[in-house]
Amino acid sequence: MVKKQLIMEKALELFAKQGFEATSIKQITDYCGISKGAFYLSFKSKDELILTLIDYFMIQIISDIDYIVKNTNTNDNLLYGFYYTIFHTFQKHSDFAKILIKEQSHTLNEELIGKMHSYDQLIESLILSMIERLYGDVVREIKYDLMYCVKSFMSIYSKLLLFQDTPLDLKQLSMSLVEKTMILAKHTTISFLSGELIQIMKQPSHDRFTKEQIIELMEQKITEMEDSIEKESLILLKQHVLESNLNPAIVKGLLENIRHHPHCKWIAYLLRNH
């Protein structure tokens, strides 16, 4: 196991038991069986480790949602696929999801708050594009209100899913929320949120990647990965970003090759939006 990955996995176990603040670097290194020097070769500080874990978790969610929204061919399945993907990802990464929900409520770490706000804006953008695709002009006046309703469903039911010992049926939950969302879309007539108000509320996002930044990230991941079809696909995609030498069908196939790999999900998301 790569040392950086070992530190992340072991630290996550400690954070789940004790929280971010109560867990020291010494506890993490002792639990991993490594020296502090080895820790600092992978992470400059505990805060950097926490932010790396947040990046990893949020990348799983956003890249999966992005794929569903942009690759579901029929509108009939889109909303169900969206909700099911959200809750399945939360369930799959439940340990860290629980920590993040608890820590967010009382953190004063400005970098963490800013990072979560940037990811929140990405999620809002995906929800809005899904709503516009599904309902078009029918919801033109209330689309921002509907977006916040969908976000509220995600938040409330994720907490129910994570903090209840009783197993919940994700299919039934997703179908239930599809019905609720459709009722709101069809019958809501009074809007509160306007496009102008949304723009005022927004903060600048720090996750706008340039072509050069994407290439740099791809090179870093290529160096870290072992030989595999995902690595070969990433090399070809990097060449395409530089030269535009592949046709769309091949690019789509290469993106499909990498989108499930934990090192490549964010790159697949960035390339789909490049």
ROVO-814558 format. One record per residue (C-alpha): residue number from 1; y negated, x, z. Coordinates in nm, 3 decimals. Layout:
+-----+---------+---------+---------+
|   i |       y |       x |       z |
+-----+---------+---------+---------+
| NUM |       Y |       X |       Z |
...
+-----+---------+---------+---------+
END
This chain:
+-----+---------+---------+---------+
|   i |       y |       x |       z |
+-----+---------+---------+---------+
|   1 |   0.000 |   0.000 |   0.000 |
|   2 |  -0.348 |   0.129 |  -0.091 |
|   3 |  -0.533 |   0.232 |   0.229 |
|   4 |  -0.834 |   0.012 |   0.152 |
|   5 |  -0.608 |  -0.291 |   0.109 |
|   6 |  -0.422 |  -0.208 |   0.432 |
|   7 |  -0.751 |  -0.194 |   0.625 |
|   8 |  -0.862 |  -0.529 |   0.480 |
|   9 |  -0.534 |  -0.702 |   0.564 |
|  10 |  -0.507 |  -0.562 |   0.918 |
|  11 |  -0.877 |  -0.622 |   0.992 |
|  12 |  -0.835 |  -0.981 |   0.880 |
|  13 |  -0.559 |  -1.030 |   1.136 |
|  14 |  -0.785 |  -0.896 |   1.412 |
|  15 |  -1.087 |  -1.098 |   1.297 |
|  16 |  -0.871 |  -1.412 |   1.303 |
|  17 |  -0.782 |  -1.347 |   1.667 |
|  18 |  -1.114 |  -1.215 |   1.799 |
|  19 |  -1.394 |  -1.290 |   1.550 |
|  20 |  -1.617 |  -1.041 |   1.368 |
|  21 |  -1.839 |  -0.934 |   1.656 |
|  22 |  -1.563 |  -0.880 |   1.913 |
|  23 |  -1.360 |  -0.654 |   1.683 |
|  24 |  -1.453 |  -0.284 |   1.680 |
|  25 |  -1.381 |  -0.019 |   1.419 |
|  26 |  -1.165 |   0.163 |   1.675 |
|  27 |  -0.952 |  -0.148 |   1.722 |
|  28 |  -0.915 |  -0.177 |   1.345 |
|  29 |  -0.816 |   0.189 |   1.299 |
|  30 |  -0.572 |   0.176 |   1.594 |
|  31 |  -0.416 |  -0.141 |   1.451 |
|  32 |  -0.385 |   0.023 |   1.108 |
|  33 |  -0.255 |   0.350 |   1.250 |
|  34 |  -0.525 |   0.555 |   1.078 |
|  35 |  -0.813 |   0.776 |   1.187 |
|  36 |  -1.179 |   0.672 |   1.188 |
|  37 |  -1.237 |   0.927 |   0.913 |
|  38 |  -0.983 |   0.746 |   0.695 |
|  39 |  -1.165 |   0.417 |   0.761 |
|  40 |  -1.500 |   0.563 |   0.658 |
|  41 |  -1.352 |   0.692 |   0.332 |
|  42 |  -1.297 |   0.327 |   0.235 |
|  43 |  -1.587 |   0.152 |   0.409 |
|  44 |  -1.926 |   0.279 |   0.528 |
|  45 |  -1.933 |   0.032 |   0.820 |
|  46 |  -1.770 |  -0.275 |   0.967 |
|  47 |  -2.036 |  -0.488 |   0.798 |
|  48 |  -1.935 |  -0.347 |   0.459 |
|  49 |  -1.572 |  -0.434 |   0.536 |
|  50 |  -1.670 |  -0.791 |   0.630 |
|  51 |  -1.878 |  -0.832 |   0.314 |
|  52 |  -1.590 |  -0.697 |   0.104 |
|  53 |  -1.358 |  -0.957 |   0.258 |
|  54 |  -1.614 |  -1.230 |   0.187 |
|  55 |  -1.643 |  -1.111 |  -0.174 |
|  56 |  -1.265 |  -1.120 |  -0.213 |
|  57 |  -1.236 |  -1.472 |  -0.068 |
|  58 |  -1.528 |  -1.621 |  -0.262 |
|  59 |  -1.415 |  -1.458 |  -0.585 |
|  60 |  -1.081 |  -1.639 |  -0.556 |
|  61 |  -1.258 |  -1.974 |  -0.519 |
|  62 |  -1.529 |  -1.934 |  -0.780 |
|  63 |  -1.314 |  -1.775 |  -1.050 |
|  64 |  -1.047 |  -2.046 |  -1.009 |
|  65 |  -1.306 |  -2.327 |  -1.022 |
|  66 |  -1.478 |  -2.168 |  -1.321 |
|  67 |  -1.147 |  -2.150 |  -1.508 |
|  68 |  -1.064 |  -2.515 |  -1.435 |
|  69 |  -1.408 |  -2.642 |  -1.535 |
|  70 |  -1.417 |  -2.445 |  -1.860 |
|  71 |  -1.053 |  -2.469 |  -1.968 |
|  72 |  -0.943 |  -2.823 |  -1.878 |
|  73 |  -0.928 |  -2.993 |  -2.218 |
|  74 |  -0.936 |  -3.357 |  -2.108 |
|  75 |  -1.199 |  -3.512 |  -1.883 |
|  76 |  -0.930 |  -3.732 |  -1.722 |
|  77 |  -0.781 |  -3.431 |  -1.542 |
|  78 |  -1.097 |  -3.230 |  -1.479 |
|  79 |  -1.217 |  -3.378 |  -1.150 |
|  80 |  -0.867 |  -3.387 |  -1.003 |
|  81 |  -0.805 |  -3.024 |  -1.106 |
|  82 |  -1.137 |  -2.923 |  -0.951 |
|  83 |  -1.064 |  -3.076 |  -0.610 |
|  84 |  -0.701 |  -2.966 |  -0.603 |
|  85 |  -0.796 |  -2.607 |  -0.690 |
|  86 |  -1.058 |  -2.595 |  -0.415 |
|  87 |  -0.825 |  -2.715 |  -0.140 |
|  88 |  -0.525 |  -2.517 |  -0.264 |
|  89 |  -0.733 |  -2.197 |  -0.255 |
|  90 |  -0.863 |  -2.276 |   0.095 |
|  91 |  -0.507 |  -2.342 |   0.211 |
|  92 |  -0.379 |  -2.022 |   0.048 |
|  93 |  -0.648 |  -1.813 |   0.221 |
|  94 |  -0.669 |  -2.027 |   0.534 |
|  95 |  -0.695 |  -1.741 |   0.786 |
|  96 |  -1.013 |  -1.603 |   0.637 |
|  97 |  -1.152 |  -1.946 |   0.550 |
|  98 |  -1.132 |  -2.043 |   0.918 |
|  99 |  -1.310 |  -1.725 |   1.028 |
| 100 |  -1.583 |  -1.766 |   0.768 |
| 101 |  -1.656 |  -2.127 |   0.863 |
| 102 |  -1.678 |  -2.035 |   1.233 |
| 103 |  -1.885 |  -1.719 |   1.183 |
| 104 |  -2.133 |  -1.877 |   0.940 |
| 105 |  -2.246 |  -2.126 |   1.201 |
| 106 |  -2.396 |  -1.859 |   1.430 |
| 107 |  -2.441 |  -1.540 |   1.229 |
| 108 |  -2.778 |  -1.364 |   1.215 |
| 109 |  -2.664 |  -1.111 |   0.954 |
| 110 |  -2.918 |  -1.150 |   0.674 |
| 111 |  -2.700 |  -0.976 |   0.416 |
| 112 |  -2.410 |  -1.210 |   0.491 |
| 113 |  -2.638 |  -1.515 |   0.474 |
| 114 |  -2.785 |  -1.395 |   0.144 |
| 115 |  -2.443 |  -1.327 |  -0.005 |
| 116 |  -2.311 |  -1.670 |   0.092 |
| 117 |  -2.624 |  -1.833 |  -0.051 |
| 118 |  -2.569 |  -1.655 |  -0.383 |
| 119 |  -2.208 |  -1.773 |  -0.400 |
| 120 |  -2.321 |  -2.123 |  -0.302 |
| 121 |  -2.556 |  -2.128 |  -0.601 |
| 122 |  -2.271 |  -2.030 |  -0.832 |
| 123 |  -2.058 |  -2.316 |  -0.697 |
| 124 |  -2.348 |  -2.560 |  -0.740 |
| 125 |  -2.390 |  -2.450 |  -1.102 |
| 126 |  -2.021 |  -2.509 |  -1.174 |
| 127 |  -2.023 |  -2.852 |  -1.008 |
| 128 |  -2.335 |  -2.951 |  -1.203 |
| 129 |  -2.185 |  -2.846 |  -1.536 |
| 130 |  -1.871 |  -3.048 |  -1.453 |
| 131 |  -2.076 |  -3.357 |  -1.362 |
| 132 |  -2.281 |  -3.331 |  -1.682 |
| 133 |  -1.964 |  -3.299 |  -1.890 |
| 134 |  -1.795 |  -3.595 |  -1.721 |
| 135 |  -2.083 |  -3.843 |  -1.702 |
| 136 |  -2.361 |  -3.718 |  -1.930 |
| 137 |  -2.678 |  -3.928 |  -1.944 |
| 138 |  -2.525 |  -4.193 |  -1.717 |
| 139 |  -2.601 |  -3.973 |  -1.414 |
| 140 |  -2.914 |  -3.799 |  -1.546 |
| 141 |  -3.130 |  -3.930 |  -1.262 |
| 142 |  -2.878 |  -3.882 |  -0.981 |
| 143 |  -2.680 |  -3.574 |  -1.091 |
| 144 |  -2.824 |  -3.348 |  -0.819 |
| 145 |  -2.748 |  -3.604 |  -0.548 |
| 146 |  -2.396 |  -3.636 |  -0.687 |
| 147 |  -2.358 |  -3.256 |  -0.686 |
| 148 |  -2.444 |  -3.247 |  -0.315 |
| 149 |  -2.199 |  -3.530 |  -0.247 |
| 150 |  -1.922 |  -3.330 |  -0.416 |
| 151 |  -2.018 |  -3.023 |  -0.210 |
| 152 |  -2.006 |  -3.234 |   0.106 |
| 153 |  -1.658 |  -3.361 |   0.019 |
| 154 |  -1.548 |  -2.999 |  -0.030 |
| 155 |  -1.692 |  -2.889 |   0.305 |
| 156 |  -1.580 |  -3.180 |   0.521 |
| 157 |  -1.226 |  -3.207 |   0.390 |
| 158 |  -1.177 |  -2.829 |   0.385 |
| 159 |  -1.248 |  -2.823 |   0.758 |
| 160 |  -1.007 |  -3.112 |   0.809 |
| 161 |  -0.747 |  -2.923 |   0.608 |
| 162 |  -0.796 |  -2.595 |   0.795 |
| 163 |  -0.834 |  -2.708 |   1.154 |
| 164 |  -0.569 |  -2.980 |   1.176 |
| 165 |  -0.211 |  -2.888 |   1.262 |
| 166 |  -0.075 |  -3.182 |   1.062 |
| 167 |   0.012 |  -3.086 |   0.701 |
| 168 |  -0.200 |  -3.280 |   0.450 |
| 169 |  -0.100 |  -3.394 |   0.102 |
| 170 |  -0.336 |  -3.209 |  -0.135 |
| 171 |  -0.248 |  -3.433 |  -0.429 |
| 172 |  -0.332 |  -3.748 |  -0.235 |
| 173 |  -0.650 |  -3.592 |  -0.099 |
| 174 |  -0.762 |  -3.487 |  -0.447 |
| 175 |  -0.691 |  -3.830 |  -0.599 |
| 176 |  -0.881 |  -3.995 |  -0.314 |
| 177 |  -1.187 |  -3.777 |  -0.374 |
| 178 |  -1.172 |  -3.837 |  -0.750 |
| 179 |  -1.196 |  -4.211 |  -0.681 |
| 180 |  -1.486 |  -4.166 |  -0.435 |
| 181 |  -1.676 |  -3.942 |  -0.677 |
| 182 |  -1.630 |  -4.187 |  -0.966 |
| 183 |  -1.759 |  -4.476 |  -0.753 |
| 184 |  -2.069 |  -4.277 |  -0.659 |
| 185 |  -2.128 |  -4.174 |  -1.022 |
| 186 |  -2.101 |  -4.531 |  -1.151 |
| 187 |  -2.283 |  -4.721 |  -0.879 |
| 188 |  -2.552 |  -4.494 |  -0.732 |
| 189 |  -2.896 |  -4.608 |  -0.849 |
| 190 |  -3.146 |  -4.447 |  -0.610 |
| 191 |  -3.199 |  -4.072 |  -0.645 |
| 192 |  -3.341 |  -3.838 |  -0.383 |
| 193 |  -3.306 |  -3.491 |  -0.534 |
| 194 |  -3.499 |  -3.401 |  -0.849 |
| 195 |  -3.468 |  -3.094 |  -1.070 |
| 196 |  -3.806 |  -2.974 |  -0.946 |
| 197 |  -3.702 |  -3.003 |  -0.581 |
| 198 |  -3.378 |  -2.816 |  -0.652 |
| 199 |  -3.574 |  -2.529 |  -0.810 |
| 200 |  -3.805 |  -2.509 |  -0.508 |
| 201 |  -3.504 |  -2.499 |  -0.274 |
| 202 |  -3.327 |  -2.225 |  -0.466 |
| 203 |  -3.348 |  -1.859 |  -0.370 |
| 204 |  -3.304 |  -1.583 |  -0.630 |
| 205 |  -2.937 |  -1.512 |  -0.690 |
| 206 |  -2.825 |  -1.150 |  -0.652 |
| 207 |  -2.513 |  -1.196 |  -0.863 |
| 208 |  -2.660 |  -1.178 |  -1.217 |
| 209 |  -2.463 |  -0.896 |  -1.379 |
| 210 |  -2.588 |  -0.699 |  -1.677 |
| 211 |  -2.357 |  -0.574 |  -1.952 |
| 212 |  -2.380 |  -0.223 |  -1.806 |
| 213 |  -2.288 |  -0.346 |  -1.456 |
| 214 |  -1.986 |  -0.535 |  -1.593 |
| 215 |  -1.866 |  -0.224 |  -1.776 |
| 216 |  -1.911 |  -0.013 |  -1.462 |
| 217 |  -1.709 |  -0.265 |  -1.261 |
| 218 |  -1.435 |  -0.269 |  -1.526 |
| 219 |  -1.414 |   0.112 |  -1.525 |
| 220 |  -1.382 |   0.113 |  -1.147 |
| 221 |  -1.098 |  -0.141 |  -1.154 |
| 222 |  -0.919 |   0.039 |  -1.439 |
| 223 |  -0.919 |   0.358 |  -1.227 |
| 224 |  -0.780 |   0.173 |  -0.923 |
| 225 |  -0.503 |  -0.020 |  -1.102 |
| 226 |  -0.151 |   0.097 |  -1.176 |
| 227 |  -0.019 |   0.080 |  -1.533 |
| 228 |   0.043 |  -0.283 |  -1.621 |
| 229 |  -0.031 |  -0.546 |  -1.884 |
| 230 |  -0.338 |  -0.642 |  -1.679 |
| 231 |  -0.470 |  -0.286 |  -1.690 |
| 232 |  -0.410 |  -0.260 |  -2.065 |
| 233 |  -0.584 |  -0.594 |  -2.116 |
| 234 |  -0.880 |  -0.476 |  -1.909 |
| 235 |  -0.910 |  -0.158 |  -2.118 |
| 236 |  -0.914 |  -0.364 |  -2.439 |
| 237 |  -1.171 |  -0.604 |  -2.296 |
| 238 |  -1.395 |  -0.316 |  -2.192 |
| 239 |  -1.381 |  -0.185 |  -2.548 |
| 240 |  -1.469 |  -0.531 |  -2.676 |
| 241 |  -1.772 |  -0.553 |  -2.446 |
| 242 |  -1.890 |  -0.222 |  -2.590 |
| 243 |  -1.813 |  -0.287 |  -2.958 |
| 244 |  -1.746 |  -0.665 |  -3.007 |
| 245 |  -1.435 |  -0.565 |  -3.203 |
| 246 |  -1.196 |  -0.851 |  -3.117 |
| 247 |  -1.178 |  -1.209 |  -3.238 |
| 248 |  -1.225 |  -1.495 |  -2.986 |
| 249 |  -0.855 |  -1.588 |  -2.977 |
| 250 |  -0.752 |  -1.236 |  -2.874 |
| 251 |  -1.029 |  -1.219 |  -2.613 |
| 252 |  -0.913 |  -1.552 |  -2.470 |
| 253 |  -0.555 |  -1.421 |  -2.448 |
| 254 |  -0.666 |  -1.100 |  -2.276 |
| 255 |  -0.872 |  -1.298 |  -2.023 |
| 256 |  -0.567 |  -1.512 |  -1.954 |
| 257 |  -0.368 |  -1.194 |  -1.886 |
| 258 |  -0.607 |  -1.073 |  -1.616 |
| 259 |  -0.737 |  -1.389 |  -1.451 |
| 260 |  -0.465 |  -1.412 |  -1.183 |
| 261 |  -0.474 |  -1.043 |  -1.087 |
| 262 |  -0.660 |  -0.999 |  -0.753 |
| 263 |  -0.853 |  -0.698 |  -0.887 |
| 264 |  -0.956 |  -0.877 |  -1.207 |
| 265 |  -1.049 |  -1.234 |  -1.113 |
| 266 |  -1.418 |  -1.158 |  -1.071 |
| 267 |  -1.424 |  -0.960 |  -1.395 |
| 268 |  -1.258 |  -1.250 |  -1.579 |
| 269 |  -1.525 |  -1.482 |  -1.438 |
| 270 |  -1.810 |  -1.248 |  -1.539 |
| 271 |  -1.670 |  -1.201 |  -1.890 |
| 272 |  -1.628 |  -1.576 |  -1.942 |
| 273 |  -1.998 |  -1.614 |  -1.860 |
| 274 |  -2.123 |  -1.300 |  -2.037 |
+-----+---------+---------+---------+
END
